[in-house]
Amino acid sequence: MTHAAHSDALYQQQLHEKQQRLTQLLAPFQAPMPDVFASAPTHYRMRAEFRIWHEGDELFYVMFNSETKQRYYVQSFPTGSFLINQLMPRLQALLQASHTLKHKLFQVDFLTTLSGEALISLLYHKTLNDEWQPAARELRQTLRNEFGEIDIVGRAHKQKIVLEREYVLERLQVGEQTLEYMQVENSFTQPNAEMNQHMLGWALDVTAGCQGDLLELYCGNGNFSLALAKNFNRVLATEIAKSSVNAAQHNIAVNQIDNVQILHMSAEEFTQAMNGVREFNRLKGIDLHSYQCNTILVDPPRAGLDPATLAMIQEYEQILYISCNPQTLCDNLNTLCQTHAIKRCALFDQFPFTHHMESGVWLVRK
């Protein structure tokens, strides 16, 4: 058996194990068999962070084992996108040749896209002086000549220098539509872009035929909101991170979608506003009660949903729950399945060869 065939067989085995695990976890809730979406086993991660290790005049990419703190030198990164792997050695050589750029550099972050763009963040233990910017511009131009649309951001304590853009523009194929998304440096985006396309496609499929409006909590840069807008009269979405809200507003405009409204607030604040517990100035001019939201989408952090939000989402006819932690998902389902039944579920293998499981559950009121 070739190495590639062996690797593929191993991947299929671990994917099958994840499918069995998710099926067992959801069994108490009478869930149907999950739809399973396989990832490319390698080159699936669109972003990566490396610490920089200095030895004399040389610098190296390193990673640390979070438990043992052991240091590993990284020459290539098979889970990273092809572009990350192309950029790594070239960037290392160019940084190596510039005292200004490598001095006190302690971390390099890469953010890449399926559309071929990259943003490189250089993080320093020093104030970036007047010499840094021309050196960084020269670095960017060299990389652009060789790789296309590349940008550089410099970061230090209480300092950020953006040469031109602090974002990349990603293009995703969702059903029959191609959507453009601004993805901002240092804010959340789905790391596995191909899998993100599967997730959006699945969400579009399960919500086909829905009536009324959609409410989405934790909307990020509008990833789901924009893709699902065609299935609903209107979409009302909340997000707490300002940079993600700004990106979402840009994405609504550039994709010419006119039925999505983004609110800059947390899920907890939105629950308070809906229940009349608090009034918010930022909701002036928005009539929340004019929305006929029969469907709600939640994509919460690893901790899952807080009790107040959990109680609030039970008021909706249909719930689409995207989860990055099957344990907290099951904790939440203990409550949700008192009122709702699971009609569809899915396993999205965001991170092959890890224990991590991303899943989706479509619940309808009993």
Salt bridges, closest charged atoms under 4 A:
ASP35 OD2 - ARG344 NH2 3.29
ASP57 OD1 - LYS102 NZ 3.73
GLU117 OE1 - ARG165 NH2 2.57
GLU146 OE1 - ARG90 NE 2.80
GLU149 OE2 - ARG144 NH2 3.31
ASP151 OD1 - ARG140 NH1 3.31
ASP151 OD2 - ARG144 NH2 3.03
ASP151 OD2 - ARG165 NE 3.84
GLU164 OE1 - ARG140 NH1 3.31
GLU164 OE1 - ARG144 NH1 3.52
GLU166 OE1 - LYS160 NZ 2.38
GLU180 OE1 - ARG171 NH1 3.85
GLU185 OE2 - ARG155 NE 2.70
ASP205 OD2 - ARG344 NH2 3.00
ASP213 OD2 - ARG234 NE 3.90
GLU269 OE1 - ARG282 NH1 3.17
GLU317 OE2 - ARG365 NE 3.17
ASP349 OD1 - LYS18 NZ 2.58
GLU358 OE1 - HIS356 NE2 3.60
